[in-house]
Amino acid sequence: MTVKKVLALFDVDGTLTAPRKVISIGTVGGSDLVKQMEQLGSDVLQRFDYVFSENGLVAYKGGQLLAVQSISSHLGEEKLKEFINFTLKYLADIDIPVKRGTFIEFRNGMLNVSPVGRNCSQQERDAYEQLDLQQGIRQKFVAALRERFSDLDLTFSIGGQISFDVFPRGWDKTYCLRFVEGDFDEIHFFGDKAFKGGNDYEIFVDERTVGHCVTGPEDTIKQIQELFLSS
């Protein structure tokens, strides 16, 4: 009897729990590896079969590095500098109650932009999220960047509570699938930002995956139990 090979991929922020059962499991998140370790534990590379940080632009299998992609080499320093300068000017003109530090975070394969700043406290993060939902701060920011830099063929992906990612088209979470699509009969993806414009959307609707939209860690557990553990 042939045993079906299944991979379950989980978004990290707002989604993940880590049930280790008979299926292979992996994470795919927009954050860098350091932040994934903060959220999931310093032994994340040992506990998961696959770990894809920065949408898979930094990819690990069995604790070993598979590949790294660089946005700076892809865009070139002049274009990258032009983009960052424009972003900083736009950030300076945003009027919100609180601003902290680290408004642009440079990662291997993307830029992460936060109007409130990634150094904000959890209370400030929660307050900004509510304000953003009311005023569409990130959506307006993304629209301005998309219009100004239409020639760069970039993707803008809103995720988490306070920021959005910027990366070349095709470098969304579907990027990680190139490392696994030939090894499994099914690939299930679980994510909370599965709406169009959310950072889970592209992999959620990709024909190579079975997408599951979740509302949080508890819902993720519930769906996994129903999908994989029910008799």
N, C-alpha and C positions, 0 to 999 in steps of 0.2 A: 504494500500500500504506500503510495506516494504521500509524503508529509508536506503540506503547503507551508511555504516560508512567508512569514508576515513581518513587516516592519511597522512600528508605531512611532511617529515623529510628533514631538510636542513643542509648541511655542512655549517660551519660558514665562515671561511677565504676564500675569493675569490668568494663566492656564494651568501650569504644570503641577502635577504630582508624579511620583516616581514608583509605580508598582512594577516590581521586577518579577515577571512570570515566565512562561515558556516562549514568549515572543521576543524578538530583538527590539530594543528601544533606543531612541535617540532624541536629542534636543536640537532645535534649530531656532535661534534667536538673533535679533538685530544687534544686541550688545556684544562687547568683546568678551574674551574668555575670562578675564579678571572679574567682571561683573556677574557672569554666569556662575563663577565659583562662589561669589558672595551670596548669591541667591540659593544655590543648590548644594553648596559644600565644596571644600577644597579638593575632595576626591572625586569630583564629577567625571573626570576622564576615566576613572577606574570603574565607576558605577554604571555608566552608560556605554552601550556598544558603539554608538556614534555621537559625537558632539560637534555641532556646526555652529560656530559663533560668527557674527557679522554675516548672517544669511547663508553660511557655508563658504564664504570667501576665505575663512580660516577653518579647515576641516580636519577632524580627528577620527580615527577608527581604531578601536581597541587600545586607546591611550596613545597612539602614535600619530604624529602629524602627517596628513596626506597632501595638503596643498595650501598655498597662500596666494591671494590676489591683491594687487595694489591699485588704489584709485589714483594716486599721484602719478604713477607711470602711465596709466591709461589716459588721463586728461592732459597731462603735461603741467608743469609748474605755473606757467603764465595764466592758463585758463583757470586753474585751481585758485590762484591768487585773486583773480578778477572776481570769481564767485564768492570767495570768503570776504573780500572787501565790501561787496554789495550787501552781503548778508549782515555784516557788522553794522553798516549804516542803517539798514532796515530795523535791526534789533534796537538800535539807539532811539528810534522814533516810536517804538511801541510803548503805549502808556498803560501799564498795569500796576496794581498796588505794591507788588514786591518784585525786586530783581536781585539775584544773587550772582554766583560766579559760574564759570564754565558754560558759556552760551553756545560755543561751537566745540565739539569734541571730534578730533581727527582720529579715525580708525584706519586699519589697513585697507579695507575695501569700501569705506563710505564715510560720510560726514554725518554727525548727529547734531541737530540744531534744537536748542531749547530756549524759548522766549523768557522763561523765568530763571533759567540757569540750573544746571544739574546739581549744584551745591546746595540747593534749597532743602529745608527740613521736610520730614514726612507731612507735617501739618500744612506747610506752605505748598507742598506738592498736591495735597488733596484739595486745597482751596483754589489753586490754579486750575486744576482739572475741571472743577465746577464752573469757573469763569470761562474757560475755553469752550465748554459745552454750550454756554449761553451766547458767547460772542463770536465763536468760530475763529479764534485768533490764529491757530495753526493753519486752518484751511485758507484764510486770506493770505497768510505768509507764503504758503505753497503756491497759490495762484500767481502771486507777484514774481516768485522765482521761476516758475514754469514759463511765464511770458517773457521775462528778461533773458533767460538762458535756453530758449527753445532750440538753439543750434547745437547744444551739447548732448541732446538726446538722453536726458536724465530722468530717473524715476524718483518721485517724492512719496514717501510712505509714512503715514501718521500711525504711531504706535505708543503703547504705554500711556502714562498720564500727562507727560510734560513736554514731549519732544517729537521730532520727526526725522527720518533718515533720508539721506540723499545719496544716490548711487547710479551708475550707468544702467541703462535699460537692459534687462535680463539678469541683473545682479540682485534680484529680489530673492525670496526664500526658495523659489524653484531652482536656484543655482545649486543647492545641495543635492538635488535629485540625480545629477550626473554621477554621483559617487555611489548610488544605491539602486538605481532603477533596474539594473540587470541582474540583481542578486535576490530579488524577492518577487513572489507572486502577487502580493498585495502590499501597498504602502498606505497606511492610515495616518492622516494628519489631524491634530487637535489644536485649535486656536480660537482666541476670543475676538480678534480684530479681523473677522472674515468678510466685512462689508467692503464695497468698492472704495479704494483709497486707504483702507487699513493695511497694516503690514503683513497680514495673513492672507489677504485676498487672492493673490496670484497662485500660491501653492494650494489654497483651499479649492479653487475651481480647476486646477490643472487636471488634465485627463489621466495623468499617471498616478494620481492619488485618490483616495476616498476621504473626502473632507468632512470634518465634524466641528461644528461651531459650538463653543462652550461659553458659559457665563462666568466661570471662575474655577478654582481648584476643586471645590466640592462637586460641581457639575461634571468636571473632568473625571473624577473618581466614579461618579454615578454612570456616566456613559461607558467607561471602560468595563465596569462590572457587567453592564447589560450586554455589551458587545463581545467581550472575551471570556467572561467568567460565569455567565449564566448556563445552566444545565440544559 
